[in-house]
Amino acid sequence: MVHKAILKINPNAQFTIIGDDINTCEIKWHNGTTPISKADIEAKMVEVQADYDAKQYQRDRASQYPELKDQLDLLWHSIDRDAELKSKYFDFHQAILAVKAKHPK
């Protein structure tokens, strides 16, 4: 998590880390990257962890959703059945319809 915190502070930072505990790791800064204090990194680590924790629902949902190809198939069939949806999603519907016409069952 140290590397994620560093990159949140400076997305262009170039560095290597030896160890994974902020209190004992050694950080080597490369190519003129301005060093970031361990206190600043540690504070950012708290934010990064809070953000990760707050997004647990995303990880839970991701494992529950149907695969993307199945979601798109459901979308296709919904649009194909509903004239109002066809007009709203015309480009999507026409693109899929063209492929289906080119390669019929």
C-alpha positions as CSV (number, residue, x, y, z in Angstrom):
1,M,0.0,0.0,0.0
2,V,3.0,2.3,0.4
3,H,3.4,2.5,-3.4
4,K,-0.3,3.4,-3.9
5,A,0.0,6.2,-1.3
6,I,3.1,7.6,-3.0
7,L,1.4,7.6,-6.4
8,K,-1.6,9.3,-4.9
9,I,0.6,12.1,-3.7
10,N,2.7,12.2,-6.8
11,P,1.5,10.2,-9.8
12,N,4.8,10.8,-11.6
13,A,7.0,9.7,-8.8
14,Q,9.7,7.2,-9.6
15,F,10.9,5.1,-6.7
16,T,11.6,1.6,-5.4
17,I,10.6,0.3,-2.0
18,I,12.4,-2.3,0.0
19,G,10.0,-3.8,2.5
20,D,6.3,-3.2,2.9
21,D,6.0,-1.6,6.4
22,I,6.1,2.2,6.3
23,N,8.0,2.3,9.5
24,T,10.8,0.0,8.4
25,C,10.8,0.1,4.6
26,E,13.5,1.9,2.6
27,I,12.3,4.1,-0.2
28,K,14.8,5.1,-3.0
29,W,13.8,8.0,-5.1
30,H,14.8,8.0,-8.8
31,N,15.2,10.5,-11.6
32,G,14.9,13.6,-9.6
33,T,11.7,12.7,-7.8
34,T,11.3,14.9,-4.8
35,P,11.3,12.7,-1.7
36,I,8.0,12.5,0.2
37,S,8.2,12.1,4.0
38,K,7.1,8.9,5.6
39,A,4.7,10.9,7.7
40,D,3.0,12.2,4.6
41,I,3.0,8.8,3.0
42,E,1.5,7.2,6.1
43,A,-1.3,9.9,6.3
44,K,-2.1,9.2,2.6
45,M,-2.1,5.4,3.3
46,V,-5.0,6.0,5.8
47,E,-6.9,7.8,3.0
48,V,-6.1,5.1,0.5
49,Q,-7.3,2.4,2.9
50,A,-10.5,4.3,3.7
51,D,-11.2,4.7,0.0
52,Y,-10.6,0.9,-0.5
53,D,-12.9,0.1,2.4
54,A,-15.6,2.4,1.1
55,K,-15.7,0.6,-2.2
56,Q,-16.3,-2.9,-0.8
57,Y,-19.7,-2.8,-2.4
58,Q,-18.0,-2.6,-5.8
59,R,-16.0,-5.7,-5.2
60,D,-19.0,-7.5,-3.8
61,R,-21.1,-6.5,-6.9
62,A,-18.4,-7.4,-9.4
63,S,-18.5,-11.0,-8.2
64,Q,-22.3,-11.2,-8.4
65,Y,-22.9,-9.5,-11.8
66,P,-23.4,-11.7,-14.9
67,E,-20.4,-11.7,-17.3
68,L,-20.3,-8.7,-19.6
69,K,-21.3,-10.7,-22.6
70,D,-24.4,-11.9,-20.8
71,Q,-25.3,-8.4,-19.7
72,L,-25.0,-7.2,-23.3
73,D,-27.1,-10.1,-24.5
74,L,-29.8,-9.1,-21.9
75,L,-29.6,-5.5,-23.1
76,W,-29.9,-6.5,-26.8
77,H,-33.0,-8.6,-26.1
78,S,-34.6,-5.8,-24.1
79,I,-34.0,-3.3,-26.8
80,D,-35.0,-5.7,-29.6
81,R,-38.4,-6.2,-27.9
82,D,-39.2,-2.6,-27.1
83,A,-39.8,0.0,-29.9
84,E,-39.2,2.9,-27.5
85,L,-35.9,1.5,-26.4
86,K,-34.9,0.8,-30.1
87,S,-35.3,4.5,-30.8
88,K,-33.3,5.5,-27.7
89,Y,-30.5,3.1,-28.4
90,F,-30.7,3.2,-32.2
91,D,-26.9,3.1,-32.9
92,F,-26.4,0.1,-30.5
93,H,-29.4,-1.7,-31.9
94,Q,-28.4,-1.1,-35.5
95,A,-24.8,-2.2,-35.0
96,I,-25.8,-5.5,-33.4
97,L,-28.5,-6.0,-35.9
98,A,-26.0,-5.6,-38.8
99,V,-23.8,-8.3,-37.3
100,K,-26.7,-10.7,-36.7
101,A,-27.9,-10.1,-40.4
102,K,-24.4,-10.8,-41.7
103,H,-24.0,-14.0,-39.7
104,P,-27.5,-15.5,-39.3
105,K,-28.2,-18.6,-37.1
